[in-house]
Amino acid sequence: MHLFSDYLHPLTIWLQSHPYFALFFTFLISFAESLAIIGSIIPGSVTMTAVGFLAGSGVMRVDLTLIVATLGAIAGDSLSYTIGYRFHYLIPKIWPFRNNPEWLVYGKDYFARHGGKSVLIGRFFGPLRSIIPVIAGMMRMNQTQFLIANVISGIAWALVYVLPGTFIGAASVELSPETATRLLFLLLSLLATLWLFGLILRYLSTKLNATLTKWFHVLWLWSTKKLSPKFLKYYQLTLAFLSLLLFLVIFLGVSADLYMNQIEVITYFPLSSFKFFQNFKSYLINMGVNVRYILKLLSLCLFIGFVLIHFITKKNGALFWWINLYVTYGIFYFITSKLVSNIFPNFYLILSLITAQLSFILLYTHMYLYPFNKIIDFLIFSWLLVSWFIFTSINHSLSYCILGYTLGIILGLSHWILYQRITNIIQNDR
């Protein structure tokens, strides 16, 4: 049995003789692909690419195919909108929304954020494609606005989904019928595989998301209870601390694996190869600039500066945690210099200390020295920019810079969070 001669060739001849059936099939596919719920099941990318291939190869007229596909998409969304508009009170009670109420919640939130634009955008996103028109009807979107958005998105959808197949079909005209058939099957098989892979990935991501959400919820409750000061209504600092900690763990894990294979995680920053940076490096060397000495001097100045700020603001407990920051750094410096000095140079530990100092001062001034904190913000971000500029100019590894900055911010954030929490507990006890 020969696939082309026995099946496909007679089918192609029949479609050429009865083009209206092919156009009717195109309308049904685009209509069903835009319907509520059904559209999530039909692989529109596969079917509409096949339709475009037939149009491009001459089986159907391209202009009529695009018009019919557009009309089907508009009709499908219009019917979904009408269902949502007329039966808004019944939809949450029927399958599959009854078993998956989060779909409606997600769709309503998305529609509330984007309004009429959600009809334009949602048509091109699988999870939203068949839900947004229903949501628009349930939320009583203006019919004229919906119609305008529906027509525009329908035209765009037809062009995006049909034209790629049309171009491939037009190119296949130069091929033999057998080769063109193989090309079509290869293309459809690839698209079907990607579609099936997307469904499996979506299912696995849903299960994984539920598991991770559960564990992250437990971790978040613990962190907000044990770490965050109780008087805070928002937990941006706690979230930043946990995010940086997670980033540090991942970064160290990847770096360790690459180090074992003698590969640098992030090589020397390419800006150092530019002539301007080479000249700047030569200038530093000629001037005899000792970057390590400058960093130590800056750290000492920051220590003295915070002591002066503390005496001005007279906030009890801050100086203790400021000194404790240095103690923690000293312990970390001792352990690092003894165990992993060949991996993480001591030079970057000074960078971590200064970043920790600046992080603590930044948070302190935002709390107690408004509006002078704007000046402090400018100085701190200037330091980050200048230090990055210097390190890239003298060919220091960017991976060490990232690690130094991250360690410093984590150190500063942790001490600030502990300072606020302990201070709040002492005040409540009094």
Helices and strands as residue ranges (DSSP letters): H 3-3, I 4-8, H 9-17, H 19-33, H 38-41, H 44-56, H 62-86, G 91-93, H 101-114, H 117-122, H 126-129, H 132-138, H 143-172, H 177-226, H 236-260, G 270-273, H 275-286, H 291-313, H 318-339, H 346-368, H 373-393, H 398-429
